Amino acid sequence: MAEDPKRIVELTDRAKLDIAVVDFSTASVWGEAQAERYLLFLRYEFEILAENPTFGMPLNDFEGLRSYTAKLTPKRTAFGHRIVYRETKAGIRIIRVLHSATNWKVWTFRSNTDGQLLELVG
């Protein structure tokens, strides 16, 4: 019996930039080792979401989008990173990775001519 293929995590260019900012910010404040630990944690969370795309809460105002807040130490802090994503046939497409303190609802969404969300822009 063949195993199910691993689900794919696709990142938008904005999500890649968000992750670079997380890496830089974390390394600046807590050091390189913590930054690497946190990036590994985020990658793990991305994979969990790809395998279980309904873990995130639906964003009712934005059809097909979900949001999941990843926290490295949930009991110690109210902060983490909000992963905004959409399920795809092969896995998930991560639109943005924003600090949970960000008021992301004031940001705008850029769509193509079919009305399909391309990315969350600031």
N, C-alpha and C positions, 0 to 999 in steps of 0.2 A: 504494500500500500504506500503510495507516494505522500509525502508531507505537503501541506499547503505551503505555497511560496511565501517568503517573507514579504510583508507589506512595505511599500515604498514611502519614504518621507521626502517630499519635495519642498524646497524653500524658495520663496520669492526673493528677488534682489533686496528688497527692503528688510525681509527677515534675516538675510545674511548680514546686512549692515547692522541690524539690531543686535545680533549675536556678537559682532565685532565690538560694539559699544559696551555690551555686558562684559566681555572679556577685558577690555581696557579699564573700565570703571572698577571692576572687581580687583584686578591686579593692582591698580593704583591705591586702593584703600586697604585691601587685605593680603596682597601679595600674589605672586605667580602661582604658587601651589594651590591656593584657594580658588583662584580663577580657573585653573585646570580642573579642579574637583567640581566646580559649579558647572562648567561646560559639559563635562561627562554626565553630570546629573541631568542637564537639559536634554542632551542627546538621548538618554535613557527615557525621559518623559516623552519625547517625540516618538520613540519607538512604541511605547505603551499606547499612546494615542492612535498611532497607525493601526495597531492590532485591535484597538477598542475605541473606534471613533466616536461612539456615543457617550464616552466619559465626560466630555465637555458639555457645557450648558448651551442650548440653542440661543442665538442672538435673534430674538423675535423680529427686530426691525430690519434684519439683513438675512434674507432667505439663504439657507444652506450653510451659513457660518455658525461656528461654535467657538466657545471660549473656555479655556481651562487654565486655572491658576496653579502653577507649579511652585512649591515651597520646599526648599531643601530641609528645613527644620520647622515644620508646621507649628509645633508647640511653643517655639521660642520667639517667633516673629509673626507679625501680621502681614509682612511683605513677601513678595515673590515675583514671579513674572507671568503675565497673562499671555497665553499662547492663543492667538486667533487663527483659526484654520478652517478648511473645508475638506470634507471627505471626497476622495476621488475613487475611480474604479480600482486603482492599484494600491491605494493607501490614503495618505492625506497630503494636502498642500498647505504649508504654513504661510500665512499672510504676514503676520507680525509677531514679534516677541517683545512685549512692552512691560516695563516695571509696573507692578500692581498699583502703585501710587499715581500713575499717569491717568489723567482724565481722558481716556481714549475716545469717549463718546463725542467729544467736541471736534475730533479729527474728521476728515472727510474721506469718502470712499471714491476711488477712481474706477470707472467701469468702461467696458468696450461698447461698441454700438449695439450689441445685443442685450445690454444691461447686465452682463455677467461681471461680477466683481473681479478686478485685476489686483488691486492692492489697497491697503489702508495707508493713506499719506498724511503727513503732518504739515 
